[in-house]
């Protein structure tokens, strides 16, 4: 190692467990956001499919 820290390095007072917990929380939040986007997309697909079925019934 050259002793330089990257911009992404966190303060050294963080324990390895704290780093892992922080990264886990960030990953969980990202999963929540993606899941919400998927649910919204599926709901829109369902809505559009229902509209198409309704058009076919007339």
CHARMM-style PDB file with segment names, atoms N, HN, CA, C and O in Angstrom:
ATOM      1  N   UNK     1       0.836  -1.196   0.000  1.00  0.00      PROA
ATOM      2  CA  UNK     1       0.000   0.000   0.000  1.00  0.00      PROA
ATOM      3  C   UNK     1       0.872   1.248   0.000  1.00  0.00      PROA
ATOM      4  O   UNK     1       1.989   1.242   0.518  1.00  0.00      PROA
ATOM      5  N   UNK     2       0.357   2.295  -0.577  1.00  0.00      PROA
ATOM      6  HN  UNK     2      -0.550   2.300  -0.998  1.00  0.00      PROA
ATOM      7  CA  UNK     2       1.145   3.514  -0.660  1.00  0.00      PROA
ATOM      8  C   UNK     2       0.798   4.509   0.437  1.00  0.00      PROA
ATOM      9  O   UNK     2       1.373   5.596   0.496  1.00  0.00      PROA
ATOM     10  N   UNK     3      -0.155   4.137   1.319  1.00  0.00      PROA
ATOM     11  HN  UNK     3      -0.622   3.254   1.271  1.00  0.00      PROA
ATOM     12  CA  UNK     3      -0.486   5.013   2.429  1.00  0.00      PROA
ATOM     13  C   UNK     3      -1.517   6.059   2.117  1.00  0.00      PROA
ATOM     14  O   UNK     3      -2.014   6.730   3.021  1.00  0.00      PROA
ATOM     15  N   UNK     4      -1.856   6.215   0.829  1.00  0.00      PROA
ATOM     16  HN  UNK     4      -1.452   5.670   0.094  1.00  0.00      PROA
ATOM     17  CA  UNK     4      -2.871   7.203   0.474  1.00  0.00      PROA
ATOM     18  C   UNK     4      -4.260   6.597   0.642  1.00  0.00      PROA
ATOM     19  O   UNK     4      -4.461   5.406   0.403  1.00  0.00      PROA
ATOM     20  N   UNK     5      -5.199   7.416   1.050  1.00  0.00      PROA
ATOM     21  HN  UNK     5      -5.035   8.383   1.244  1.00  0.00      PROA
ATOM     22  CA  UNK     5      -6.570   6.959   1.188  1.00  0.00      PROA
ATOM     23  C   UNK     5      -7.371   7.427  -0.011  1.00  0.00      PROA
ATOM     24  O   UNK     5      -7.191   8.541  -0.504  1.00  0.00      PROA
ATOM     25  N   UNK     6      -8.267   6.550  -0.475  1.00  0.00      PROA
ATOM     26  HN  UNK     6      -8.414   5.646  -0.075  1.00  0.00      PROA
ATOM     27  CA  UNK     6      -9.130   6.969  -1.570  1.00  0.00      PROA
ATOM     28  C   UNK     6     -10.228   7.865  -1.019  1.00  0.00      PROA
ATOM     29  O   UNK     6     -10.443   7.938   0.191  1.00  0.00      PROA
ATOM     30  N   UNK     7     -10.908   8.535  -1.913  1.00  0.00      PROA
ATOM     31  HN  UNK     7     -10.733   8.476  -2.896  1.00  0.00      PROA
ATOM     32  CA  UNK     7     -11.993   9.428  -1.511  1.00  0.00      PROA
ATOM     33  C   UNK     7     -13.081   8.653  -0.794  1.00  0.00      PROA
ATOM     34  O   UNK     7     -13.771   9.197   0.068  1.00  0.00      PROA
ATOM     35  N   UNK     8     -13.240   7.365  -1.148  1.00  0.00      PROA
ATOM     36  HN  UNK     8     -12.679   6.922  -1.848  1.00  0.00      PROA
ATOM     37  CA  UNK     8     -14.318   6.559  -0.575  1.00  0.00      PROA
ATOM     38  C   UNK     8     -13.980   6.019   0.807  1.00  0.00      PROA
ATOM     39  O   UNK     8     -14.869   5.513   1.492  1.00  0.00      PROA
ATOM     40  N   UNK     9     -12.731   6.109   1.239  1.00  0.00      PROA
ATOM     41  HN  UNK     9     -12.009   6.520   0.683  1.00  0.00      PROA
ATOM     42  CA  UNK     9     -12.365   5.586   2.553  1.00  0.00      PROA
ATOM     43  C   UNK     9     -13.126   6.319   3.649  1.00  0.00      PROA
ATOM     44  O   UNK     9     -13.328   7.532   3.594  1.00  0.00      PROA
ATOM     45  N   UNK    10     -13.539   5.548   4.638  1.00  0.00      PROA
ATOM     46  HN  UNK    10     -13.375   4.563   4.683  1.00  0.00      PROA
ATOM     47  CA  UNK    10     -14.288   6.106   5.758  1.00  0.00      PROA
ATOM     48  C   UNK    10     -13.315   6.447   6.886  1.00  0.00      PROA
ATOM     49  O   UNK    10     -12.167   6.003   6.872  1.00  0.00      PROA
ATOM     50  N   UNK    11     -13.767   7.226   7.854  1.00  0.00      PROA
ATOM     51  HN  UNK    11     -14.700   7.587   7.865  1.00  0.00      PROA
ATOM     52  CA  UNK    11     -12.893   7.548   8.993  1.00  0.00      PROA
ATOM     53  C   UNK    11     -12.401   6.267   9.667  1.00  0.00      PROA
ATOM     54  O   UNK    11     -13.117   5.267   9.714  1.00  0.00      PROA
ATOM     55  N   UNK    12     -11.189   6.307  10.181  1.00  0.00      PROA
ATOM     56  HN  UNK    12     -10.608   7.119  10.142  1.00  0.00      PROA
ATOM     57  CA  UNK    12     -10.578   5.112  10.745  1.00  0.00      PROA
ATOM     58  C   UNK    12     -11.162   4.743  12.101  1.00  0.00      PROA
ATOM     59  O   UNK    12     -10.827   3.683  12.631  1.00  0.00      PROA
ATOM     60  N   UNK    13     -12.025   5.578  12.687  1.00  0.00      PROA
ATOM     61  HN  UNK    13     -12.296   6.439  12.257  1.00  0.00      PROA
ATOM     62  CA  UNK    13     -12.613   5.222  13.979  1.00  0.00      PROA
ATOM     63  C   UNK    13     -13.783   4.243  13.820  1.00  0.00      PROA
ATOM     64  O   UNK    13     -14.399   3.847  14.810  1.00  0.00      PROA
ATOM     65  N   UNK    14     -14.083   3.862  12.603  1.00  0.00      PROA
ATOM     66  HN  UNK    14     -13.583   4.183  11.799  1.00  0.00      PROA
ATOM     67  CA  UNK    14     -15.132   2.883  12.358  1.00  0.00      PROA
ATOM     68  C   UNK    14     -14.543   1.480  12.460  1.00  0.00      PROA
ATOM     69  O   UNK    14     -13.490   1.200  11.886  1.00  0.00      PROA
ATOM     70  N   UNK    15     -15.223   0.601  13.192  1.00  0.00      PROA
ATOM     71  HN  UNK    15     -16.077   0.829  13.659  1.00  0.00      PROA
ATOM     72  CA  UNK    15     -14.750  -0.776  13.278  1.00  0.00      PROA
ATOM     73  C   UNK    15     -15.171  -1.522  12.017  1.00  0.00      PROA
ATOM     74  O   UNK    15     -16.077  -1.079  11.311  1.00  0.00      PROA
ATOM     75  N   UNK    16     -14.530  -2.636  11.730  1.00  0.00      PROA
ATOM     76  HN  UNK    16     -13.794  -2.996  12.303  1.00  0.00      PROA
ATOM     77  CA  UNK    16     -14.950  -3.431  10.568  1.00  0.00      PROA
ATOM     78  C   UNK    16     -16.435  -3.799  10.632  1.00  0.00      PROA
ATOM     79  O   UNK    16     -17.119  -3.792   9.609  1.00  0.00      PROA
ATOM     80  N   UNK    17     -16.929  -4.117  11.814  1.00  0.00      PROA
ATOM     81  HN  UNK    17     -16.374  -4.123  12.645  1.00  0.00      PROA
ATOM     82  CA  UNK    17     -18.350  -4.465  11.946  1.00  0.00      PROA
ATOM     83  C   UNK    17     -19.227  -3.265  11.615  1.00  0.00      PROA
ATOM     84  O   UNK    17     -20.259  -3.422  10.962  1.00  0.00      PROA
ATOM     85  N   UNK    18     -18.840  -2.076  12.050  1.00  0.00      PROA
ATOM     86  HN  UNK    18     -18.002  -1.948  12.581  1.00  0.00      PROA
ATOM     87  CA  UNK    18     -19.619  -0.879  11.740  1.00  0.00      PROA
ATOM     88  C   UNK    18     -19.626  -0.599  10.246  1.00  0.00      PROA
ATOM     89  O   UNK    18     -20.636  -0.166   9.691  1.00  0.00      PROA
ATOM     90  N   UNK    19     -18.491  -0.849   9.600  1.00  0.00      PROA
ATOM     91  HN  UNK    19     -17.670  -1.201  10.051  1.00  0.00      PROA
ATOM     92  CA  UNK    19     -18.407  -0.656   8.150  1.00  0.00      PROA
ATOM     93  C   UNK    19     -19.366  -1.612   7.449  1.00  0.00      PROA
ATOM     94  O   UNK    19     -20.117  -1.214   6.559  1.00  0.00      PROA
ATOM     95  N   UNK    20     -19.331  -2.880   7.864  1.00  0.00      PROA
ATOM     96  HN  UNK    20     -18.721  -3.203   8.587  1.00  0.00      PROA
ATOM     97  CA  UNK    20     -20.202  -3.882   7.250  1.00  0.00      PROA
ATOM     98  C   UNK    20     -21.667  -3.529   7.487  1.00  0.00      PROA
ATOM     99  O   UNK    20     -22.486  -3.641   6.575  1.00  0.00      PROA
ATOM    100  N   UNK    21     -22.000  -3.104   8.705  1.00  0.00      PROA
ATOM    101  HN  UNK    21     -21.334  -3.013   9.446  1.00  0.00      PROA
ATOM    102  CA  UNK    21     -23.385  -2.747   9.013  1.00  0.00      PROA
ATOM    103  C   UNK    21     -23.841  -1.554   8.178  1.00  0.00      PROA
ATOM    104  O   UNK    21     -24.968  -1.534   7.683  1.00  0.00      PROA
ATOM    105  N   UNK    22     -22.969  -0.563   8.021  1.00  0.00      PROA
ATOM    106  HN  UNK    22     -22.054  -0.579   8.423  1.00  0.00      PROA
ATOM    107  CA  UNK    22     -23.317   0.613   7.221  1.00  0.00      PROA
ATOM    108  C   UNK    22     -23.536   0.220   5.761  1.00  0.00      PROA
ATOM    109  O   UNK    22     -24.500   0.651   5.127  1.00  0.00      PROA
ATOM    110  N   UNK    23     -22.626  -0.604   5.238  1.00  0.00      PROA
ATOM    111  HN  UNK    23     -21.843  -0.954   5.752  1.00  0.00      PROA
ATOM    112  CA  UNK    23     -22.763  -1.040   3.852  1.00  0.00      PROA
ATOM    113  C   UNK    23     -24.003  -1.905   3.663  1.00  0.00      PROA
ATOM    114  O   UNK    23     -24.672  -1.820   2.633  1.00  0.00      PROA
ATOM    115  N   UNK    24     -24.312  -2.739   4.660  1.00  0.00      PROA
ATOM    116  HN  UNK    24     -23.769  -2.808   5.496  1.00  0.00      PROA
ATOM    117  CA  UNK    24     -25.516  -3.572   4.602  1.00  0.00      PROA
ATOM    118  C   UNK    24     -26.772  -2.701   4.583  1.00  0.00      PROA
ATOM    119  O   UNK    24     -27.699  -2.959   3.816  1.00  0.00      PROA
ATOM    120  N   UNK    25     -26.798  -1.685   5.416  1.00  0.00      PROA
ATOM    121  HN  UNK    25     -26.044  -1.476   6.039  1.00  0.00      PROA
ATOM    122  CA  UNK    25     -27.953  -0.776   5.433  1.00  0.00      PROA
ATOM    123  C   UNK    25     -28.110  -0.077   4.089  1.00  0.00      PROA
ATOM    124  O   UNK    25     -29.228   0.083   3.598  1.00  0.00      PROA
ATOM    125  N   UNK    26     -27.011   0.334   3.500  1.00  0.00      PROA
ATOM    126  HN  UNK    26     -26.103   0.204   3.899  1.00  0.00      PROA
ATOM    127  CA  UNK    26     -27.069   1.005   2.194  1.00  0.00      PROA
ATOM    128  C   UNK    26     -27.585   0.035   1.131  1.00  0.00      PROA
ATOM    129  O   UNK    26     -28.393   0.413   0.282  1.00  0.00      PROA
ATOM    130  N   UNK    27     -27.122  -1.209   1.179  1.00  0.00      PROA
ATOM    131  HN  UNK    27     -26.467  -1.516   1.868  1.00  0.00      PROA
ATOM    132  CA  UNK    27     -27.575  -2.205   0.212  1.00  0.00      PROA
ATOM    133  C   UNK    27     -29.061  -2.509   0.403  1.00  0.00      PROA
ATOM    134  O   UNK    27     -29.794  -2.656  -0.575  1.00  0.00      PROA
ATOM    135  N   UNK    28     -29.506  -2.603   1.651  1.00  0.00      PROA
ATOM    136  HN  UNK    28     -28.911  -2.483   2.446  1.00  0.00      PROA
ATOM    137  CA  UNK    28     -30.919  -2.866   1.917  1.00  0.00      PROA
ATOM    138  C   UNK    28     -31.792  -1.726   1.403  1.00  0.00      PROA
ATOM    139  O   UNK    28     -32.867  -1.963   0.851  1.00  0.00      PROA
ATOM    140  N   UNK    29     -31.336  -0.505   1.581  1.00  0.00      PROA
ATOM    141  HN  UNK    29     -30.463  -0.313   2.029  1.00  0.00      PROA
ATOM    142  CA  UNK    29     -32.089   0.649   1.090  1.00  0.00      PROA
ATOM    143  C   UNK    29     -32.169   0.618  -0.435  1.00  0.00      PROA
ATOM    144  O   UNK    29     -33.210   0.929  -1.013  1.00  0.00      PROA
ATOM    145  N   UNK    30     -31.072   0.244  -1.079  1.00  0.00      PROA
ATOM    146  HN  UNK    30     -30.226  -0.009  -0.609  1.00  0.00      PROA
ATOM    147  CA  UNK    30     -31.084   0.154  -2.538  1.00  0.00      PROA
ATOM    148  C   UNK    30     -32.069  -0.921  -2.995  1.00  0.00      PROA
ATOM    149  O   UNK    30     -32.799  -0.722  -3.966  1.00  0.00      PROA
ATOM    150  N   UNK    31     -32.093  -2.060  -2.300  1.00  0.00      PROA
ATOM    151  HN  UNK    31     -31.501  -2.222  -1.511  1.00  0.00      PROA
ATOM    152  CA  UNK    31     -33.041  -3.127  -2.637  1.00  0.00      PROA
ATOM    153  C   UNK    31     -34.470  -2.622  -2.465  1.00  0.00      PROA
ATOM    154  O   UNK    31     -35.331  -2.908  -3.298  1.00  0.00      PROA
ATOM    155  N   UNK    32     -34.730  -1.877  -1.396  1.00  0.00      PROA
ATOM    156  HN  UNK    32     -34.031  -1.645  -0.720  1.00  0.00      PROA
ATOM    157  CA  UNK    32     -36.081  -1.334  -1.178  1.00  0.00      PROA
ATOM    158  C   UNK    32     -36.503  -0.411  -2.325  1.00  0.00      PROA
ATOM    159  O   UNK    32     -37.637  -0.470  -2.800  1.00  0.00      PROA
ATOM    160  N   UNK    33     -35.563   0.446  -2.762  1.00  0.00      PROA
ATOM    161  HN  UNK    33     -34.642   0.494  -2.376  1.00  0.00      PROA
ATOM    162  CA  UNK    33     -35.888   1.361  -3.862  1.00  0.00      PROA
ATOM    163  C   UNK    33     -36.182   0.607  -5.144  1.00  0.00      PROA
ATOM    164  O   UNK    33     -37.149   0.914  -5.842  1.00  0.00      PROA
ATOM    165  N   UNK    34     -35.350  -0.382  -5.459  1.00  0.00      PROA
ATOM    166  HN  UNK    34     -34.565  -0.632  -4.892  1.00  0.00      PROA
ATOM    167  CA  UNK    34     -35.559  -1.160  -6.685  1.00  0.00      PROA
ATOM    168  C   UNK    34     -36.867  -1.933  -6.593  1.00  0.00      PROA
ATOM    169  O   UNK    34     -37.613  -1.995  -7.570  1.00  0.00      PROA
ATOM    170  N   UNK    35     -37.157  -2.517  -5.448  1.00  0.00      PROA
ATOM    171  HN  UNK    35     -36.551  -2.467  -4.654  1.00  0.00      PROA
ATOM    172  CA  UNK    35     -38.399  -3.267  -5.273  1.00  0.00      PROA
ATOM    173  C   UNK    35     -39.607  -2.346  -5.456  1.00  0.00      PROA
ATOM    174  O   UNK    35     -40.597  -2.739  -6.072  1.00  0.00      PROA
ATOM    175  N   UNK    36     -39.530  -1.134  -4.930  1.00  0.00      PROA
ATOM    176  HN  UNK    36     -38.725  -0.815  -4.430  1.00  0.00      PROA
ATOM    177  CA  UNK    36     -40.630  -0.183  -5.091  1.00  0.00      PROA
ATOM    178  C   UNK    36     -40.817   0.171  -6.559  1.00  0.00      PROA
ATOM    179  O   UNK    36     -41.948   0.278  -7.032  1.00  0.00      PROA
ATOM    180  N   UNK    37     -39.710   0.354  -7.287  1.00  0.00      PROA
ATOM    181  HN  UNK    37     -38.791   0.267  -6.902  1.00  0.00      PROA
ATOM    182  CA  UNK    37     -39.812   0.649  -8.721  1.00  0.00      PROA
ATOM    183  C   UNK    37     -40.428  -0.523  -9.476  1.00  0.00      PROA
ATOM    184  O   UNK    37     -41.249  -0.323 -10.371  1.00  0.00      PROA
ATOM    185  N   UNK    38     -40.038  -1.733  -9.122  1.00  0.00      PROA
ATOM    186  HN  UNK    38     -39.371  -1.896  -8.395  1.00  0.00      PROA
ATOM    187  CA  UNK    38     -40.606  -2.917  -9.779  1.00  0.00      PROA
ATOM    188  C   UNK    38     -42.102  -3.031  -9.496  1.00  0.00      PROA
ATOM    189  O   UNK    38     -42.892  -3.306 -10.399  1.00  0.00      PROA
ATOM    190  N   UNK    39     -42.486  -2.815  -8.230  1.00  0.00      PROA
ATOM    191  HN  UNK    39     -41.844  -2.591  -7.497  1.00  0.00      PROA
ATOM    192  CA  UNK    39     -43.915  -2.884  -7.888  1.00  0.00      PROA
ATOM    193  C   UNK    39     -44.704  -1.844  -8.668  1.00  0.00      PROA
ATOM    194  O   UNK    39     -45.792  -2.132  -9.167  1.00  0.00      PROA
ATOM    195  N   UNK    40     -44.166  -0.646  -8.775  1.00  0.00      PROA
ATOM    196  HN  UNK    40     -43.282  -0.412  -8.370  1.00  0.00      PROA
ATOM    197  CA  UNK    40     -44.857   0.409  -9.522  1.00  0.00      PROA
ATOM    198  C   UNK    40     -44.981   0.026 -10.994  1.00  0.00      PROA
ATOM    199  O   UNK    40     -46.023   0.249 -11.611  1.00  0.00      PROA
ATOM    200  N   UNK    41     -43.933  -0.541 -11.548  1.00  0.00      PROA
ATOM    201  HN  UNK    41     -43.087  -0.722 -11.048  1.00  0.00      PROA
ATOM    202  CA  UNK    41     -43.977  -0.961 -12.944  1.00  0.00      PROA
ATOM    203  C   UNK    41     -44.972  -2.078 -13.165  1.00  0.00      PROA
ATOM    204  O   UNK    41     -45.701  -2.070 -14.156  1.00  0.00      PROA
ATOM    205  N   UNK    42     -45.015  -3.040 -12.257  1.00  0.00      PROA
ATOM    206  HN  UNK    42     -44.422  -3.047 -11.452  1.00  0.00      PROA
ATOM    207  CA  UNK    42     -45.970  -4.144 -12.383  1.00  0.00      PROA
ATOM    208  C   UNK    42     -47.403  -3.644 -12.233  1.00  0.00      PROA
ATOM    209  O   UNK    42     -48.303  -4.109 -12.933  1.00  0.00      PROA
ATOM    210  N   UNK    43     -47.612  -2.703 -11.327  1.00  0.00      PROA
ATOM    211  HN  UNK    43     -46.880  -2.325 -10.759  1.00  0.00      PROA
ATOM    212  CA  UNK    43     -48.953  -2.139 -11.152  1.00  0.00      PROA
ATOM    213  C   UNK    43     -49.388  -1.413 -12.423  1.00  0.00      PROA
ATOM    214  O   UNK    43     -50.548  -1.502 -12.824  1.00  0.00      PROA
ATOM    215  N   UNK    44     -48.464  -0.700 -13.053  1.00  0.00      PROA
ATOM    216  HN  UNK    44     -47.522  -0.627 -12.728  1.00  0.00      PROA
ATOM    217  CA  UNK    44     -48.784  -0.011 -14.303  1.00  0.00      PROA
ATOM    218  C   UNK    44     -49.096  -1.031 -15.400  1.00  0.00      PROA
ATOM    219  O   UNK    44     -50.033  -0.839 -16.174  1.00  0.00      PROA
ATOM    220  N   UNK    45     -48.322  -2.105 -15.470  1.00  0.00      PROA
ATOM    221  HN  UNK    45     -47.561  -2.262 -14.841  1.00  0.00      PROA
ATOM    222  CA  UNK    45     -48.598  -3.162 -16.452  1.00  0.00      PROA
ATOM    223  C   UNK    45     -49.994  -3.751 -16.222  1.00  0.00      PROA
ATOM    224  O   UNK    45     -50.746  -3.964 -17.173  1.00  0.00      PROA
ATOM    225  N   UNK    46     -50.334  -4.012 -14.962  1.00  0.00      PROA
ATOM    226  HN  UNK    46     -49.723  -3.840 -14.189  1.00  0.00      PROA
ATOM    227  CA  UNK    46     -51.657  -4.560 -14.640  1.00  0.00      PROA
ATOM    228  C   UNK    46     -52.756  -3.587 -15.056  1.00  0.00      PROA
ATOM    229  O   UNK    46     -53.783  -3.994 -15.600  1.00  0.00      PROA
ATOM    230  N   UNK    47     -52.533  -2.302 -14.795  1.00  0.00      PROA
ATOM    231  HN  UNK    47     -51.698  -1.972 -14.353  1.00  0.00      PROA
ATOM    232  CA  UNK    47     -53.529  -1.296 -15.156  1.00  0.00      PROA
ATOM    233  C   UNK    47     -53.732  -1.253 -16.671  1.00  0.00      PROA
ATOM    234  O   UNK    47     -54.864  -1.217 -17.153  1.00  0.00      PROA
ATOM    235  N   UNK    48     -52.632  -1.259 -17.408  1.00  0.00      PROA
ATOM    236  HN  UNK    48     -51.713  -1.289 -17.016  1.00  0.00      PROA
ATOM    237  CA  UNK    48     -52.733  -1.219 -18.865  1.00  0.00      PROA
ATOM    238  C   UNK    48     -53.398  -2.482 -19.410  1.00  0.00      PROA
ATOM    239  O   UNK    48     -54.192  -2.405 -20.348  1.00  0.00      PROA
ATOM    240  N   UNK    49     -53.088  -3.626 -18.839  1.00  0.00      PROA
ATOM    241  HN  UNK    49     -52.443  -3.688 -18.077  1.00  0.00      PROA
ATOM    242  CA  UNK    49     -53.708  -4.880 -19.279  1.00  0.00      PROA
ATOM    243  C   UNK    49     -55.209  -4.854 -18.998  1.00  0.00      PROA
ATOM    244  O   UNK    49     -55.998  -5.319 -19.820  1.00  0.00      PROA
ATOM    245  N   UNK    50     -55.608  -4.319 -17.855  1.00  0.00      PROA
ATOM    246  HN  UNK    50     -54.967  -3.942 -17.187  1.00  0.00      PROA
ATOM    247  CA  UNK    50     -57.027  -4.224 -17.524  1.00  0.00      PROA
ATOM    248  C   UNK    50     -57.736  -3.288 -18.511  1.00  0.00      PROA
ATOM    249  O   UNK    50     -58.864  -3.563 -18.918  1.00  0.00      PROA
ATOM    250  N   UNK    51     -57.091  -2.200 -18.892  1.00  0.00      PROA
ATOM    251  HN  UNK    51     -56.174  -1.976 -18.561  1.00  0.00      PROA
ATOM    252  CA  UNK    51     -57.683  -1.290 -19.884  1.00  0.00      PROA
ATOM    253  C   UNK    51     -57.866  -2.004 -21.212  1.00  0.00      PROA
ATOM    254  O   UNK    51     -58.898  -1.845 -21.865  1.00  0.00      PROA
ATOM    255  N   UNK    52     -56.886  -2.780 -21.614  1.00  0.00      PROA
ATOM    256  HN  UNK    52     -56.048  -2.909 -21.084  1.00  0.00      PROA
ATOM    257  CA  UNK    52     -56.984  -3.506 -22.883  1.00  0.00      PROA
ATOM    258  C   UNK    52     -58.118  -4.529 -22.826  1.00  0.00      PROA
ATOM    259  O   UNK    52     -58.864  -4.682 -23.792  1.00  0.00      PROA
ATOM    260  N   UNK    53     -58.250  -5.231 -21.693  1.00  0.00      PROA
ATOM    261  HN  UNK    53     -57.643  -5.107 -20.908  1.00  0.00      PROA
ATOM    262  CA  UNK    53     -59.346  -6.198 -21.552  1.00  0.00      PROA
ATOM    263  C   UNK    53     -60.692  -5.489 -21.590  1.00  0.00      PROA
ATOM    264  O   UNK    53     -61.650  -5.993 -22.177  1.00  0.00      PROA
ATOM    265  N   UNK    54     -60.762  -4.320 -20.963  1.00  0.00      PROA
ATOM    266  HN  UNK    54     -59.984  -3.911 -20.486  1.00  0.00      PROA
ATOM    267  CA  UNK    54     -62.012  -3.572 -20.942  1.00  0.00      PROA
ATOM    268  C   UNK    54     -62.384  -3.122 -22.360  1.00  0.00      PROA
ATOM    269  O   UNK    54     -63.561  -3.125 -22.721  1.00  0.00      PROA
ATOM    270  N   UNK    55     -61.407  -2.746 -23.145  1.00  0.00      PROA
ATOM    271  HN  UNK    55     -60.451  -2.744 -22.852  1.00  0.00      PROA
ATOM    272  CA  UNK    55     -61.678  -2.328 -24.533  1.00  0.00      PROA
ATOM    273  C   UNK    55     -62.214  -3.516 -25.332  1.00  0.00      PROA
ATOM    274  O   UNK    55     -63.106  -3.349 -26.164  1.00  0.00      PROA
ATOM    275  N   UNK    56     -61.681  -4.705 -25.086  1.00  0.00      PROA
ATOM    276  HN  UNK    56     -60.957  -4.841 -24.410  1.00  0.00      PROA
ATOM    277  CA  UNK    56     -62.098  -5.884 -25.809  1.00  0.00      PROA
ATOM    278  C   UNK    56     -63.512  -6.337 -25.469  1.00  0.00      PROA
ATOM    279  O   UNK    56     -64.147  -7.048 -26.248  1.00  0.00      PROA
ATOM    280  N   UNK    57     -63.996  -5.928 -24.316  1.00  0.00      PROA
ATOM    281  HN  UNK    57     -63.480  -5.351 -23.683  1.00  0.00      PROA
ATOM    282  CA  UNK    57     -65.343  -6.357 -23.886  1.00  0.00      PROA
ATOM    283  C   UNK    57     -66.425  -5.533 -24.527  1.00  0.00      PROA
ATOM    284  O   UNK    57     -67.585  -5.945 -24.501  1.00  0.00      PROA
ATOM    285  N   UNK    58     -66.114  -4.397 -25.098  1.00  0.00      PROA
ATOM    286  HN  UNK    58     -65.172  -4.062 -25.118  1.00  0.00      PROA
ATOM    287  CA  UNK    58     -67.141  -3.534 -25.681  1.00  0.00      PROA
ATOM    288  C   UNK    58     -67.473  -3.924 -27.094  1.00  0.00      PROA
ATOM    289  OT1 UNK    58     -68.321  -3.294 -27.726  1.00  0.00      PROA
TER     290      UNK     58
END
